[in-house]
């Protein structure tokens, strides 16, 4: 891994010292439809107190076995997840989908056989490139929650836009925007759409690897898919498109503020201090994620809009 890649990955997470032995994760599944559960993540940043369990995790019961979407932040979490999926469905795990490569969604992979873990080529490539740096940051952030956790790459790649599991047909919808590759899953039986981190509800989106324009396109595409319920990457599930609209509104608002600040010649510290729209006061981590987005976006704006000192284009 290059020094730049390590820096990019480590800036995704705050660094904390952690030494106390943690308790076990307590997974509390919410039943959303027949054979469909969501384990809600904390609406918080990754800290030692939450063990990094901030992402929503989904479990589906099928005739072929349990299907899991994302695996959580650690081996310890993944092990508890595997046991819960078997308990809820009465069957072994048949498939694990990974929606993208961010650590709160993938470090439970180690609890599962690589042969059942499926994702897109770009997600696998991103985890391969940044996984060790993510792991270092997670160990600093949550300490002993991560004991024994190592990067485990998915053993299979998405080969078809549909997978049949007996009574359930799941559509795989590769998109991008939150990261270079974001895998959306649609369960035809229940009508539930699992969006990964393309959608945040009542929680400010993270943007360390985002392409905001591609993200807005993906949100428009998601809004055109009829579904009974949306399971976002973070926040409560919704039977409407509220989360899709809220995520779009957030991205548009922060981009307008940050790009406007850049055009006015404000430096990063001045941009960080700008006010957010009043409606964002109800959004968890709004100020925290806005400040991080300034740090992510300003270098991109400088690269795109400032002239090169050597005169080249």
ZILIN-V545755 format. One record per helix or strand of 3 or more residues. SS is the DSSP state (H for helix, E for strand). FROM is the first residue (numbers start at 1). TO is the last residue. Records with the same first field share a line. If there is no record, write none. Layout:
SS->FROM-TO + FROM-TO
This chain:
H->3-10 + 75-89 + 103-111 + 114-116 + 121-146 + 212-223 + 242-263 + 268-272 + 278-282 + 286-305
E->29-33 + 36-39 + 57-62 + 65-69 + 93-97 + 117-119 + 162-164 + 169-175 + 182-187 + 192-200 + 229-234
